[in-house]
Amino acid sequence: MSEAARSAGSQSAGRGGRELPRGVRVLSGVQPSGALHLGNYFGALRQHVALQEGNEATYFVADYHSMTSVREAKERRGLVRDVALDYLALGLDPTRAILYRQSDLPEVAELTWILLTVTPMGLLERCHAYKEKIAQGLSADAGLFAYPVLQAADILIHRADIVPVGQDQKQHIEVTRDIAIKFNNTYGKVFRVPEPYILEDVATVPGTDGQKMSKSYDNTIEIFAPEKALRKQIMGVVTDSTPVEDPKDPEGSILFELWSLFADEAERDKMAERFRAGGLGYGEVKKDLVERVFHHFAAARERRAELARNPETVEGILRDGVRRARETASDVLEAARRASGLGEAR
């Protein structure tokens, strides 16, 4: 980790009591490719909100990245608005953290080209995310292949110390580090080499079918789904055919794992006992989970509805966010241009 990250203090956050760093630059983003879900919340958004405390936190809505999967302009704009609303409703404070729309910072596109010229093809060919997305049916275009370089530009242009990501995104941060080191070795030190920050107490959230919860698999439980839609999603969680009266094993149960996200330790222990004792129907657990999810996000749901009625307030936050983000980004881009011999000699 960078010297700043190593020397930082820490604070506790999250169900597992994991210590969060303080006094570092934090950078992350969310791609607007569909409604945000419980996997996004427990794997990213919850940590992003916690990390705004005591750090320089910058978050962006990654609409450039969404261009590899979303092909309708109107849809993209709507999804960007929804992600911004979700971030703000869930507790991101624009007076303490920066929130901006990626495409409002075109400096990142220029930096992407500069970084592409020092990025080995073999490095990108080894990226598992590209292979996985091709397997999911996305077209094999150059944008999808070069996605990790755009992601590197997003990170390096802000001189981030840490990037909070899920375990499945760790490789992208390693690619970012490799690209930064390659540029620094070629042209002189310009970029800070970031560290991935992975919360060890956050497991992969399962989808309703047992695979990783993902919009790509159509197995999500949406954070702000209307109550009727939320109920349908949760009632669709896959379970086995064990009769109500028979004992059930909570270990390996998708339903128990999802329910546990909204319960404390004592509640989880009690529910596990009920599973093993028999007499508990999966339907009862699902109905309780619906209530818990709806209650957990009730206040955020109200804040989101209020923000949605005031779209200019949200746009103002994004405009102010990119203004503040540019203060660092323009300096980093200019340093990269000078180092690599672009523009007028000074």
N, C-alpha and C positions, 0 to 999 in steps of 0.2 A: 504494500500500500504506500501511497505517497507520504512524504514527511508530515504534511498537514493532517492526513488521515490517521497516521500512526500516533501522532501526539495529541489527537483530539480526546476529549472526555467522552462520556457516554450517558445515555438515558435509557430507561426500560420502557418497552412498549410491546403490545401484542400478547396474545393468549399464552405464548410460551415463555414470556418474560425475557425475550432476547434483548440484549443491549444494543441500542442504536447509537451511532456516532454523533458527535457534535463538533462544530467548528470546521466543517468541510464543505466543499462545493458538490452539490448533488444534481444530477441531470438524468431525466428519463422522459419517455413519451408513450403515448397510447395511440395506436392506429385506429382511425374511425372507419371500421369496415363492418359494423353491425352494432346492435344494442349491447351495452356492457353487461356482464354477467357475474355470477359469484366467483368464478375463477379469476376474472380481472380484479375483483375487489380484494379477495384474500391473498392473491398472488402479487398484487401490485398497488392498487389505489390506496388501500389501507396504510401501507408502508409509506407511500408518497406523502400522504397527509401527515403522518407521524414525523417524517424526516424534515418537514418545514420548520420544526422546532429547533432552534439553536444552530441552524445551518443556512448556507446560501443555496436555496433550492430553486431549480428551474425545471419546468415541465412544459411539454408542447403536445399539441394535437397533430399527429403525423399524417397530414393529408397528402404530402408527396408520396409517402410509403403506400398509402391506400390506392394509388394509381395502378398498382400491379394486380388489383383484384376488383376494384369498383370502377365501372366504365361509364357511369352516368353522372354528369356534372351536378344536376340538381340533387341527386341522391347523396353525392359526396358532401355538398354544402350542408345538407340536413344532418348527416352523420357527424360532421365537425361540430355543429351547434350542439348536438346531443351529448357528445363527449365533454365539451366545455361545461354544459349544464350539470352533467354528472359529477365532474371534478369539483365544481363549486358547491354543489348540494352536499357532497360527502365530506366537506370540511376544508378544502383548499382555501387558504386565506390570501387574496391577491396583495394584501399589504405586507405579507411576510414572504411569500413565494412568487415567482414569476410564472405566468401561464400565457402562452402565445400559440398562434397558429403557424405551423411550420412554413407554409408557403409565403407567409408575410415576411420571412427572413431569407430573401434570395441569396444572401451571402453563402448559405449552406450549399446551394447548388454549384456555385463557382468552386468552393472548397472541395466538393465531391470530385470535380474534374481534376483538380490538382492532385488529389489523393489517388485517383484512378491511375495516374501515370507512374506511380511507384508501387502499385499493388500487383504482386505476382498472380498470374492466372491460376496457378496451382492452389494458392491460398483460397480463392473463391470456389474452385472446383471441389474442395474438401468440405464446404459448408453443408451441413446436414439439412438446414432449413430449406434450401433450394431444392434438394432432392425430395423432401417431404411434400413440398407444395406442388411439385410436378406430379407426384404420385396422387395428390388430391384432385388433379385435373386442371390446375392453373396453367396458362400458356407459358411456354418456355421463351419469354422475351428477354431482351438484354437488361431491362429494368429489374426484373426478378433476380437475374444472375448477379447484378451489381448492387443489389439491395444492401449488403453488409458495408459497402463503401459509403453509401449515403448515410447509413447509421453511424459509421465512424465519423463522418463530417459533423453530424448532429452533436456528437459527444465532444469531439476535439475543439470545436469552435467556441465552446464555453469553458474550456480549461477545467473540466470536471475532475474531481478527485475520485468520486465513487459513482457507480451507476447501479441503482437497485433493479435487479432483474430476477426472473424466475430461473430455475436450474436449466431449463431448456434454452434459455437465451445466453447462457454463459459463453458459448463458443463465439457469439458475435462480439462480445467484449474482448475476448482473446484476439480476434481478428483486428479489432480497433487498436489494440496495443501493438500488434505486429506492424500495422500500417504506420502508426505514429513513430515507432522505432525506426522503420525503414526510411521514412521521410527525414527524421532527425539525423540519421547516419548519412544520408545523401546530401542534404542541404544545410545542415547545422540545426541545433536544437531550437525548435519552435513550439512543439506540442508537449503538453503535460500528458504523461502516460497514466490512464485511469485504471481503477480496479473495479471488478464486478462486486456488488454487495448483495449477497444472497441470504435471505433470512432462513436459517436452518429449521426453524419451527413451523415453516409453511410448507406443507406437503402439496403435491399436485391435487387440485380439486377435481373429483370425478364428475363427469357429465351424467345425464339421466340414463345413459346406456352403459356406463362403467368405463368408457374411454376418458381420456383427459377432456375436461370441459372446454369446448371450442366451438366458435361459430361455424368453422369448417365442417364439423361433424353434426351440426344441427342437433345438439344435445345439451343446450344451455338452459340455465335458470336465470332469467334476467333480473337485474337489481330493481329496476323501476317498472316492471311489467304491471299492467292493470291487474287487479285482484283476480278476476276471472281467468286471465291468461296465466297468471302465476300459479293458480291452483291447478290448471291443466298441465303445466310443465312439471310440477312436483308430483302430481298424481301419476304421471307417466314414468317416474323413476323405476327402473327395472328391478324386480325382486324375484325370488324363486317361488315355487308352488307349495312351500311348507304350510300345512294347515294352521289355523289360528291357535289351536290347543297345543300344538307341538313346540318343543324348545327350538330356539333359533340361535345361530352363532353370529354375534355382532362383529366378530373378526372377519374382514373381507366383505362385509355388507355395504353396498353402495349407499343404501338408505341411512344406515347407522352413521356412516362417515359424514354424509351431508348434514344430518341432524346434529351431529356433534359440533359442527362449526358454530352453532348458535346456543350451545350449552356450556355450563361451567363443569369443573371436574366432578363435583358431587352428583350433578345431574347425569353426567355421562356414565358414572359408575352405577347409578340406580337404574338407568335405562338398559345397560348391559345385563344387569341381573334379571330384569323383566324379560329380555330376549331369551336368556338361558332357561328361565323358569317355565316358559310356555304360557299360553293364554293371551298373548299379545298379537294382535293382527297388524300387518304392515299398513293397512289403511289408516289405523289409529295414529301411527307414527307419522305418516304422510300429512294427515290433517293437522297434527301438532306442528310439523315443520312449516306448513303454510302460514300458520299463525305467527310462528317465531320469525320467519323471514319478513313478513309484512310489518310486524312490530319493530324489528331491528332497524328497518329503514324508514319508519314512519316519519320521523322528524326531517330526514333528508328528502323524503318525498314531498313534504310540504314546502321546503326551501326550493326544491327544483321547480315546483309548480309556480311559485312566486317569481322566480327568475325567468321562467318561460314567458310570463306575461310582460316582461320588460326586456325584450331582446337587445335594445340599445345599451342597456347596462352591461350585458355580457360582451357585446362588441367593444364597448369602451374598455373593459378589463383586458381583452385580447390586444387591443391597440396599445394600451399602456404597457402590457407585458412585452410586446415585441420591441417597443422603444427601449425598455430597460435591457432586454436581451441583446440588443444591437450594441450596447456600450462595450460589452466584452467581445462580441462576435466580430465587429468591424476591426478591432485591434488585432485579433488573431488572424483574420483573413489577410490583412495588410502585412503582417509579419511573414506569413507564408508566401505571399506574392514577392516581397522583397528578397527573402531567402532564396527563392527559386528563380529569380531573375526576370520577373514579370513587371511590366509597367516602366515608368520613367526611373532612371537611376537617381539615387539620392545619396 
